[in-house]
Amino acid sequence: MEQSTLETRLLSGELDGELTTLYGAERLEDARSRCAAVLSGFAKTFECLPEALFSAPGRTELGGNHTDHQHGRVLAAAVNLDILAAAAPNQSGMIRVQSEGYPLIVVDLKELTPKQGEENTSAALIRGVAARMAALGCPLQDAGLDAYIVSNVPGGSGLSSSAAFEVLIGTMLNALFWNGKSSAVEIAQIGQYAENVFFGKPCGLMDQTASSVGGVVAIDFADTACPVVESIALDLHAQGYALCILDSGAGHADLTGEYAAITDELKAVSRHFGKEVLREVPEADFLRELPALRKEAGDRGVLRAFHFYAENQRAADEAQALRDGDFDRFLELVRASGRSSAQYLQNVVPTGQTEHQELMVTIALSERILAGRGAVRVHGGGFGGTAQAFVPLDLLEEFKTRTEEVLGAGSCHVLSIRPVGGTRIA
């Protein structure tokens, strides 16, 4: 098969500037290899040439743990791990997605309603994104898409591989069939819809927004139809710190029930006031009604509400600390966030677990090594998965060595913040 224009541009170095922006100069060679592999994989799988390369990054939550689904504030960032795709329209009425190492997924664009038995699958996310985009006016009736994808966003890593996948599908459909009409925030909202309605997970909007917009973003979800998204400059290296995501080694059993319990219990609190989310309930009203709320929502629901009110303010304060260039204040707030998540939100240890508390051990080990410097906290949804640490650069080598001695080789991921969200490369 002839060489594609994309391959020619890749081999000539024409794409090096974009790849350096997305992945960093230190990962340029790896980025070239991944692009070459995904272009070759597409050609072998679909026996034709790809038309475009696309990328959607994983994300890290910097602040606002479990605040987004209550229409609160968050601070998040895209990272330099991503899902990369080669794609081309196929005019077949089908979306065909081949993920490296997995069976081919085929979604019929004539069947854009939730399918029984398809929950918790990639096919559900593809169908959900396509359904929402079609409902909004994207002309998919006679369309079709072939895509070959590879990912270095670890599943269950807390870096939200599912949101990156949703953003990737939305970005491809938007670019190839809708002339880029949908904004980055709208693509995030489309991804959330797919995850809520088709995939069956009651997630908020933070993950998709961070992946779709890119960089460091402060987001206020008071109006989820029009969230306020502000980009904030942050150079971690200049501050003397590295960002590490630590895989606790916890089993990745289905934790949807644990996540759902948080939203259910907070909803029980807010409904006492005739509201659906806590952002609509003044904290003073919550405090005044504590005796009744303890009976109606239970003490854990009340404690989780305490976390929400403090964490919602903390996310705003963290954003302000970064604007002010006060990184020590930011770290102080990160440490407070971690304590609140463990004590009040209670999303570090799965309900009833005693023998297996991998994430709590990860946090305790990290705090011991940091010895009062930097910060460590639960990362993302919790109940296993990962911790996030801000590690002084002069301690980074020791921190990585000592954590991996306990947690396993490759468990400490040293990441950088990616300035670009979901995008078409070149």
Sequence and secondary structure as in RCSB ss.txt:
>XXXX:A:sequence
MEQSTLETRLLSGELDGELTTLYGAERLEDARSRCAAVLSGFAKTFECLPEALFSAPGRTELGGNHTDHQHGRVL
AAAVNLDILAAAAPNQSGMIRVQSEGYPLIVVDLKELTPKQGEENTSAALIRGVAARMAALGCPLQDAGLDAYIV
SNVPGGSGLSSSAAFEVLIGTMLNALFWNGKSSAVEIAQIGQYAENVFFGKPCGLMDQTASSVGGVVAIDFADTA
CPVVESIALDLHAQGYALCILDSGAGHADLTGEYAAITDELKAVSRHFGKEVLREVPEADFLRELPALRKEAGDR
GVLRAFHFYAENQRAADEAQALRDGDFDRFLELVRASGRSSAQYLQNVVPTGQTEHQELMVTIALSERILAGRGA
VRVHGGGFGGTAQAFVPLDLLEEFKTRTEEVLGAGSCHVLSIRPVGGTRIA
>XXXX:A:secstr
    HHHHHHHHTTTHHHHHHHH GGGHHHHHHHHHHHHHHHHHHHSS   EEEEEEEEEEEE TT GGGT EEE
EEEEEEEEEEEEEE  SSEEEEEETTS  EEEETT  S  TT TTSHHHHHHHHHHHHHHTT   TT  EEEEEE
E S TTSSS HHHHHHHHHHHHHHHHHSTT S HHHHHHHHHHIIIIII     SHHHHHHHH SEEEEE SSTT
S EEEEE   HHHHTEEEEEEE        HHHHHHHHHHHHHHHHTTT SSGGGS HHHHHHTHHHHHHHHHHH
HHHHHHHHHHHHHHHHHHHHHHHTT HHHHHHHHHHHHHHIIIII  SS TT SS  HHHHHHHHHHHHHTTSSE
EEEETT SSSEEEEEEEGGGHHHHHHHHHHHH TT EEEE B S  SEEE 
